[in-house]
């Protein structure tokens, strides 16, 4: 296969996944409504993920705190992927599977909304953090792919991207993240 054929195939896969997101629009709108309700009651939005999902968590949190398109006040959001001292100390002292749950335990309240990004829905550190958030009484959202994994049944809301291919799932995640930010600013 030539480079052009590879790119053409990847673009066709991307377009196929994006076209299937229409089925998720009601769920995306429901999550945006929950995010608005969270902020209205004085809560904050916490996000987490590993690798590319860590970067997406930071990207979405930045759009919420800074702005997406509209000039507005900053809104409270934290990516739990950014404090290397916390991540490395918790990873060293407790284990990598606790790097997010320990932060949720410390920072999360029942007023908050916690979003876990994991393409499989099974990342142990994300699953453990969502379990901790549920114990606290926060609203939980999963952004996954494939079958949704453990997060599909664990979260209050689970946005399952219609693909099992990690790059296509991550591309859909950032579209959904941008969509949530756009709806958050719609008022």
N, C-alpha and C positions, 0 to 999 in steps of 0.2 A: 504494500500500500504506500502511495506517495504521501508527502507532507500535506498536500492539498486534500487528498482523500481522507487522511486522518482528521484534519481540521473540519472538513465537511461532515464527516460522521459525528464528531463531537458536537458540532453545531446542531445537527439534526436531533441528536439525543437531548440536548439542552432545550430546544424548541418543543420537543415532545413532552418533557417534564413540565415546562412552564405552561403549556396548554392545558395540562391536567390540573393545575392549581385552581382553576375555576371552581372545582368541587369543594375546595377548602375556604372559599371566600366567606361563607357564613361563620365558620369557626374563627377565621382571622378577625372578622368584625367583632365577634364575641370576646376574643382575647383583648382587642383594643378597648372595648367597653370596660373590661375588668381592670385594665391598666389605668384608664381614666378614673374609675371608681377608687382604685388604690391611692392615686395621687390626691384625689379630692378628700379622702379621709385622713390624709396626712402621712401616708405610707411612702415607701420607696420601692424601686424596681431593682432587683439583684439578678445578675446574669452570670453564667459560667459555662465552660466547655473546655475541651482539650484540643491542642493543635490548631487547625483551621477554625474550629468552633470556639476556641479561646479568642482568636482574632475577631471572629464575628461578634462575640459577646462584647468585646471592647468597642467595636465599631458601633453596635446598636446603642450601648450605654453613652457613647460620645454624642450620638445624634440626639438622645434624650436630654442630656445635660446641656449641650451646646445649643444646637437647633438642627432641625431637618431642613425645612424650607422657610419657615415662618419666623419672623422676629418675635420673640416671646421671652419670658423669664426662664431661667434654667430650671429643669425639673430633676428631682432626686433619683439618681440611678447609679449603681456601682457594678463594675465588672470585677468579679472575685478572682480574676486571672492576672491581676496587675501587680500585686504586692509580693515581690520575689522573696522578701524576708519572711513573710508569713508562710508562703507556699513551701519554701525550703525548710523552715524550722518545723512546721507541722509534718511535712513529708518525712523528715529525718526522725522526729521524736515519736510520731504516731503511725506513720505510713501514708503513702501517696493517696490511698483511698479516702483519707480524711481531710485533704487539703481544702475542699469546699465546705464540707459539713461543719468543720470547726469554725469557719468564718460565718456560716449561716447561724450556728449556735450563738456566736458573739454579736452579730449585727442585725439579725432578722427579728421582727416582731409580728404579731398577728395582723397588723395593718398592711404588711408588705406583700409584694408579688415576686415570686422567684421563678426565673426562666432557666431551664437546663437545656443546653444544646448538645446533642450527641447523635451522630449519623445513624448509629445502630440502636440507640435507645437503651443501651446496656452498659455504658461506661460506669464502672463501680463507684468512682468518686462523685459523679453527677447523681447517680441513683441514691447514694447515701445522703447527699445534700438535700435532695428532694424529700427523702424520708424525714430528715431533720426539720425541714420547713413545714411539712405536714404536721409533725408533732407540735410545733410551735403554733400552728393554726394559720399560717400564711397561705395565700392562694398560690397554686403551683401550675406551671406551664412547661410542657415538654415540646421541643422542636427536634424531630427525629426524621428518620427515613425508613425504608423497608417495611417491616411489620409494626414498627414503633417500639419494639423490644419491651423491657420492663416498664419504661415510662408510659407506655400506652395505657396501662391499667392503673398506674400509680398516681399520675397527675390529674388535677382537676380538669385541665384542658391539655390535649396533646395534638399538635399540628404535625401530622405525618406526611412528609414529602413523598410523592408518588414515584419513588425510584429506590433502587438498592445500590446504586453507583455513587460512591462517596463524593466525587467532584460535582455531580449533578445535584445531589442532596444539598451540598454546601452552597451552590449557586441559587437554589430555591430558598434556602434559609435566609440569605441576604436579601432576596426579593421580599420575603415575608417580613423580615426585620424592618426594611424600608417601608413596607405597607403599614405595619403597626405604628411606626413613627408618623407617617402621613395622617393616619386616622387619629392619632393622639393630638395632632395639631389642628384637626378639622374644626374644633369648636371655636 
